[in-house]
Amino acid sequence: MNSPRLAILFALIAGLTALAAPAGATYSGDRPLASIYRGEINGDFLFSMGDSVYTGSMSPGSSLNVTFDVPLPQDAVLRVSRLYVYWTWSNQNGKGMYPNLTLSPPGSAGIGLGPAQRFMDNKGFASAYDYYVGTDAYNVTGLGPGARSFTVRLDQDGPEDSTVAVYGMGLLLVYESPSEPRRMLWVSEGCDLLYSSYGISPAMATAAIEFPGDVPVRDVARTELYLVAPSGGYSTNNVQGRNSLLVNQIPDEQMPALLRSILSILFPNYRGKAWTDAFDFDQNSQVGVDRRDITPFLRSTGNRAEVRDSGDYFQLSNAVLSITMKS
């Protein structure tokens, strides 16, 4: 963690970095995740993929059932309840098309689904396999406190000769509970397709996630970053260094050598941190997940994370920053 007197310096560096961000090519980081929640509560978040499996190509009439077990506390009050469908390679006879997916709620379980919001991306230039990928996000209604299970059904209702693959589904809940510690939470969702290929460099294939606001770093017990990226980390040839996660990192070229030396002595973690091969994935769902303690690299303001592709090919879809306070 670092002193508040560095806040202005970090904010300036973050601003310069944002101005230099690439745009235009859709394999690059050009679809920033949308913030859907920011708050400070006695509570926590849950994320589950249930018993999701990767479907492969779904033809019209195909369906997928996914069951979720939800272990909410008895005194929980929901603040965010979102269900996600992660899909890819949507096309008709080799031409990209928007998929027609119907998600049916459990019905008798008393749980409903609000209208979907669709986030999409694609390669974006003329070549083979310029298919659409995306995340469909639904509000879940009627989900109360206490442990329970429910099953939803997904149907591929597209036209003849259309196909789409589904990595799986995800359930994200943010809830208040008097028994939980005080936490600051940021929640974002979307779909940013990242792939350092076809002339896109790893620096261009980088998505930045901002966590605006001030943080009382002296009162922080633990900081956790949770990321979800369909296809992230999934590889059949075990290539090393295929993706990376950068938290509050300052590149060497953005700071004079003398200043770097001074700050390294006074604030050992001031430059942030980078990890390679960040995502763990489930072989069945092929959805990459990264859950990481980033407490030593937390700043008093201007916190940000960057997710970079170096040949992995993935869809960055969800990000949660959870800061647990000491008291």
C-alpha positions as CSV (number, residue, x, y, z in Angstrom):
1,M,0.0,0.0,0.0
2,N,1.2,3.6,-0.6
3,S,0.9,7.0,1.0
4,P,-1.9,9.4,0.0
5,R,0.7,12.0,-0.9
6,L,1.4,9.9,-4.0
7,A,-2.2,10.2,-5.2
8,I,-1.6,13.1,-7.5
9,L,1.3,11.4,-9.1
10,F,-0.6,8.2,-9.7
11,A,-3.6,10.0,-11.1
12,L,-1.5,11.9,-13.6
13,I,0.3,8.7,-14.7
14,A,-3.1,6.9,-15.1
15,G,-4.4,9.8,-17.1
16,L,-1.5,9.8,-19.5
17,T,-1.9,6.0,-19.9
18,A,-5.6,6.4,-20.7
19,L,-4.8,9.0,-23.4
20,A,-2.4,6.5,-25.0
21,A,-4.9,3.7,-25.1
22,P,-5.4,2.1,-28.5
23,A,-8.7,2.2,-30.4
24,G,-10.2,1.0,-33.6
25,A,-9.4,-2.7,-34.0
26,T,-11.8,-5.0,-32.2
27,Y,-9.2,-7.5,-31.2
28,S,-7.8,-4.7,-29.1
29,G,-9.1,-3.4,-25.8
30,D,-11.9,-1.2,-27.2
31,R,-14.9,-2.4,-25.3
32,P,-14.5,-1.2,-21.7
33,L,-16.5,-3.1,-19.1
34,A,-19.6,-1.2,-17.8
35,S,-19.8,-0.4,-14.1
36,I,-23.1,-1.8,-12.7
37,Y,-22.5,-1.4,-8.9
38,R,-20.2,0.6,-6.6
39,G,-20.9,0.8,-2.9
40,E,-19.7,0.3,0.7
41,I,-21.7,-2.2,2.7
42,N,-21.6,-4.9,5.3
43,G,-21.8,-7.7,2.8
44,D,-20.0,-9.7,0.1
45,F,-20.3,-11.1,-3.4
46,L,-20.8,-14.6,-4.8
47,F,-20.0,-15.9,-8.3
48,S,-20.9,-19.3,-9.6
49,M,-21.0,-21.1,-13.0
50,G,-23.2,-23.8,-11.6
51,D,-22.8,-27.0,-13.5
52,S,-22.1,-25.2,-16.8
53,V,-20.4,-27.1,-19.7
54,Y,-19.0,-25.9,-23.0
55,T,-21.6,-26.8,-25.6
56,G,-19.6,-26.7,-28.8
57,S,-21.7,-25.6,-31.8
58,M,-25.4,-25.4,-31.0
59,S,-27.8,-25.8,-34.0
60,P,-31.4,-24.5,-34.0
61,G,-33.5,-26.5,-31.6
62,S,-30.5,-27.3,-29.3
63,S,-30.9,-26.5,-25.6
64,L,-28.7,-26.3,-22.4
65,N,-29.8,-26.7,-18.8
66,V,-27.7,-25.2,-16.0
67,T,-28.3,-25.6,-12.3
68,F,-27.1,-23.2,-9.6
69,D,-26.7,-23.8,-5.9
70,V,-27.0,-20.5,-4.1
71,P,-25.7,-20.4,-0.5
72,L,-27.0,-17.0,0.6
73,P,-27.0,-16.2,4.3
74,Q,-30.5,-16.2,6.0
75,D,-30.2,-12.4,6.7
76,A,-29.0,-11.5,3.2
77,V,-30.4,-8.6,1.2
78,L,-29.6,-8.6,-2.5
79,R,-28.1,-5.5,-4.1
80,V,-27.0,-7.1,-7.4
81,S,-28.4,-10.4,-8.9
82,R,-27.2,-11.0,-12.5
83,L,-27.1,-14.1,-14.6
84,Y,-24.8,-14.2,-17.6
85,V,-24.7,-16.3,-20.8
86,Y,-21.3,-16.4,-22.4
87,W,-21.5,-17.2,-26.1
88,T,-19.1,-17.2,-29.1
89,W,-18.7,-18.0,-32.8
90,S,-22.3,-17.0,-33.8
91,N,-22.7,-17.4,-37.5
92,Q,-25.0,-18.5,-40.3
93,N,-23.4,-20.4,-43.2
94,G,-20.0,-18.9,-42.2
95,K,-21.2,-15.3,-42.0
96,G,-21.4,-13.6,-38.6
97,M,-24.9,-13.0,-37.2
98,Y,-26.5,-12.0,-33.9
99,P,-27.6,-15.2,-32.1
100,N,-31.2,-15.8,-31.1
101,L,-30.9,-17.3,-27.6
102,T,-33.9,-17.7,-25.3
103,L,-33.3,-18.2,-21.6
104,S,-36.2,-19.6,-19.6
105,P,-36.5,-19.0,-15.8
106,P,-37.2,-21.8,-13.4
107,G,-40.9,-20.9,-13.2
108,S,-42.4,-22.8,-10.2
109,A,-39.3,-21.9,-8.1
110,G,-40.6,-18.3,-8.0
111,I,-37.5,-16.9,-9.7
112,G,-37.8,-14.7,-12.8
113,L,-35.5,-13.1,-15.3
114,G,-35.6,-9.5,-16.4
115,P,-34.9,-8.3,-20.0
116,A,-31.4,-9.1,-21.2
117,Q,-28.6,-6.7,-21.9
118,R,-26.3,-7.8,-24.7
119,F,-22.6,-7.0,-24.9
120,M,-20.9,-8.0,-28.2
121,D,-17.5,-7.9,-29.9
122,N,-16.0,-9.4,-33.1
123,K,-12.8,-9.4,-35.1
124,G,-14.1,-6.4,-37.1
125,F,-12.2,-6.7,-40.4
126,A,-12.6,-8.7,-43.6
127,S,-11.2,-12.2,-43.2
128,A,-12.4,-15.7,-42.5
129,Y,-14.3,-16.4,-39.3
130,D,-15.4,-12.9,-38.4
131,Y,-18.0,-14.2,-36.0
132,Y,-19.8,-12.5,-33.1
133,V,-19.0,-13.2,-29.5
134,G,-20.8,-11.8,-26.5
135,T,-22.2,-11.8,-23.0
136,D,-26.0,-11.7,-22.3
137,A,-26.8,-10.3,-18.9
138,Y,-30.1,-10.8,-17.1
139,N,-31.5,-9.4,-13.9
140,V,-32.6,-12.3,-11.6
141,T,-35.8,-11.6,-9.7
142,G,-37.4,-13.4,-6.8
143,L,-34.2,-14.8,-5.4
144,G,-34.4,-14.6,-1.6
145,P,-32.0,-15.3,1.3
146,G,-31.1,-18.8,2.4
147,A,-29.6,-21.8,0.5
148,R,-31.5,-22.9,-2.6
149,S,-31.1,-24.4,-6.1
150,F,-32.6,-23.4,-9.4
151,T,-32.3,-24.5,-13.0
152,V,-32.5,-22.3,-16.1
153,R,-32.9,-23.5,-19.7
154,L,-31.2,-21.9,-22.8
155,D,-32.6,-22.6,-26.3
156,Q,-30.9,-21.8,-29.6
157,D,-33.8,-20.3,-31.6
158,G,-31.9,-19.0,-34.6
159,P,-32.7,-19.6,-38.2
160,E,-31.8,-22.6,-40.2
161,D,-28.0,-23.2,-40.7
162,S,-27.2,-20.9,-37.8
163,T,-24.8,-22.1,-35.0
164,V,-23.5,-20.6,-31.8
165,A,-21.3,-22.0,-29.0
166,V,-21.9,-21.3,-25.3
167,Y,-19.0,-21.4,-22.9
168,G,-21.5,-21.6,-20.0
169,M,-23.4,-19.3,-17.6
170,G,-22.4,-17.3,-14.6
171,L,-24.4,-16.1,-11.6
172,L,-23.1,-12.9,-9.8
173,L,-24.7,-11.8,-6.5
174,V,-23.9,-8.8,-4.3
175,Y,-25.6,-8.9,-0.9
176,E,-25.8,-7.1,2.4
177,S,-25.6,-9.1,5.6
178,P,-25.0,-7.7,9.2
179,S,-22.7,-10.7,9.9
180,E,-20.3,-9.8,7.1
181,P,-17.4,-7.3,7.5
182,R,-17.5,-3.8,6.0
183,R,-16.5,-3.9,2.3
184,M,-16.1,-1.6,-0.6
185,L,-17.2,-3.2,-3.9
186,W,-16.9,-2.4,-7.5
187,V,-18.7,-4.6,-10.1
188,S,-18.3,-4.4,-13.9
189,E,-19.6,-6.4,-16.8
190,G,-19.4,-6.6,-20.6
191,C,-17.5,-8.3,-23.4
192,D,-14.1,-7.3,-24.7
193,L,-12.5,-9.7,-27.2
194,L,-8.7,-9.6,-26.8
195,Y,-6.3,-11.3,-29.2
196,S,-2.8,-10.2,-30.1
197,S,-2.9,-11.4,-33.7
198,Y,-3.6,-10.0,-37.2
199,G,-1.4,-7.0,-36.5
200,I,-2.7,-6.4,-33.0
201,S,0.2,-6.2,-30.5
202,P,-0.2,-7.3,-26.8
203,A,-0.1,-3.7,-25.8
204,M,-3.1,-3.0,-28.0
205,A,-4.8,-6.2,-26.9
206,T,-5.1,-4.8,-23.4
207,A,-8.3,-4.0,-21.5
208,A,-8.2,-1.5,-18.7
209,I,-10.6,-1.7,-15.8
210,E,-11.0,1.5,-13.6
211,F,-12.0,1.5,-10.0
212,P,-12.6,5.2,-9.3
213,G,-12.8,6.8,-5.8
214,D,-10.8,7.2,-2.7
215,V,-9.7,4.3,-0.5
216,P,-8.6,4.6,3.2
217,V,-5.6,2.3,2.7
218,R,-4.6,2.4,6.4
219,D,-8.0,0.8,7.3
220,V,-7.8,-2.0,4.7
221,A,-7.5,-5.6,5.8
222,R,-7.6,-7.4,2.4
223,T,-8.2,-6.5,-1.3
224,E,-9.4,-9.1,-3.7
225,L,-9.7,-8.8,-7.5
226,Y,-12.0,-11.3,-9.3
227,L,-12.0,-11.6,-13.1
228,V,-14.0,-13.8,-15.5
229,A,-12.9,-14.3,-19.1
230,P,-14.4,-17.0,-21.2
231,S,-11.7,-18.9,-23.0
232,G,-9.1,-17.2,-20.8
233,G,-6.2,-19.6,-20.0
234,Y,-7.7,-22.3,-22.2
235,S,-4.9,-23.8,-24.3
236,T,-4.2,-27.3,-25.7
237,N,-0.5,-26.6,-26.2
238,N,0.4,-25.1,-22.8
239,V,2.1,-22.0,-24.2
240,Q,3.7,-20.0,-21.4
241,G,3.0,-16.3,-21.0
242,R,-0.1,-16.3,-23.1
243,N,-1.9,-13.6,-21.0
244,S,-1.0,-11.2,-18.2
245,L,-2.7,-9.2,-15.4
246,L,-1.3,-5.8,-14.4
247,V,-2.4,-4.0,-11.3
248,N,-1.6,-0.4,-10.8
249,Q,1.6,-0.9,-12.8
250,I,3.7,2.0,-13.9
251,P,5.9,1.3,-17.0
252,D,9.6,2.3,-16.6
253,E,9.4,4.6,-19.6
254,Q,6.8,6.8,-17.8
255,M,9.1,7.8,-15.0
256,P,12.7,9.1,-14.8
257,A,15.3,6.7,-13.5
258,L,16.2,8.8,-10.5
259,L,12.6,9.2,-9.4
260,R,12.1,5.4,-9.8
261,S,15.0,4.7,-7.5
262,I,13.8,7.1,-4.8
263,L,10.3,5.7,-4.9
264,S,11.5,2.1,-4.9
265,I,13.3,2.8,-1.5
266,L,10.4,4.8,0.0
267,F,7.5,2.7,-1.4
268,P,8.6,-0.8,-2.6
269,N,5.2,-1.6,-4.2
270,Y,4.6,1.8,-5.9
271,R,5.1,0.4,-9.4
272,G,2.3,-2.1,-8.9
273,K,2.5,-5.8,-10.0
274,A,2.3,-7.9,-13.1
275,W,1.4,-11.6,-13.3
276,T,1.5,-13.9,-16.3
277,D,-0.8,-16.8,-17.1
278,A,-3.4,-15.3,-14.8
279,F,-6.5,-17.3,-15.6
280,D,-7.4,-20.7,-14.2
281,F,-10.0,-22.5,-16.3
282,D,-12.4,-25.3,-15.9
283,Q,-12.0,-28.0,-18.7
284,N,-15.7,-28.4,-18.9
285,S,-16.8,-24.8,-19.2
286,Q,-13.6,-23.3,-20.7
287,V,-14.3,-20.1,-18.7
288,G,-11.2,-18.5,-17.2
289,V,-11.4,-17.2,-13.7
290,D,-8.8,-15.3,-11.6
291,R,-9.2,-14.6,-7.9
292,R,-6.2,-12.7,-6.5
293,D,-5.1,-10.9,-3.4
294,I,-3.8,-7.5,-4.5
295,T,-3.6,-5.8,-1.1
296,P,0.1,-4.8,-1.2
297,F,-0.5,-2.9,-4.5
298,L,-3.6,-1.0,-3.5
299,R,-3.6,2.8,-3.9
300,S,-5.5,5.5,-2.1
301,T,-7.0,6.6,-5.4
302,G,-6.9,5.8,-9.1
303,N,-6.8,2.1,-8.8
304,R,-6.9,0.2,-12.1
305,A,-6.2,-3.3,-13.5
306,E,-5.2,-4.2,-17.0
307,V,-5.8,-7.6,-18.7
308,R,-3.5,-8.3,-21.6
309,D,-3.6,-11.0,-24.3
310,S,-0.3,-12.5,-25.7
311,G,-1.8,-15.2,-27.9
312,D,-4.5,-16.6,-25.5
313,Y,-7.7,-15.3,-27.2
314,F,-10.4,-14.6,-24.6
315,Q,-13.4,-12.5,-23.8
316,L,-13.1,-10.3,-20.7
317,S,-16.6,-10.3,-19.2
318,N,-16.7,-9.6,-15.5
319,A,-14.6,-7.8,-12.9
320,V,-15.2,-7.4,-9.1
321,L,-12.9,-5.5,-6.8
322,S,-13.6,-6.3,-3.1
323,I,-11.9,-4.3,-0.3
324,T,-12.5,-5.7,3.2
325,M,-12.0,-3.1,6.0
326,K,-10.3,-3.8,9.3
327,S,-13.4,-2.7,11.3
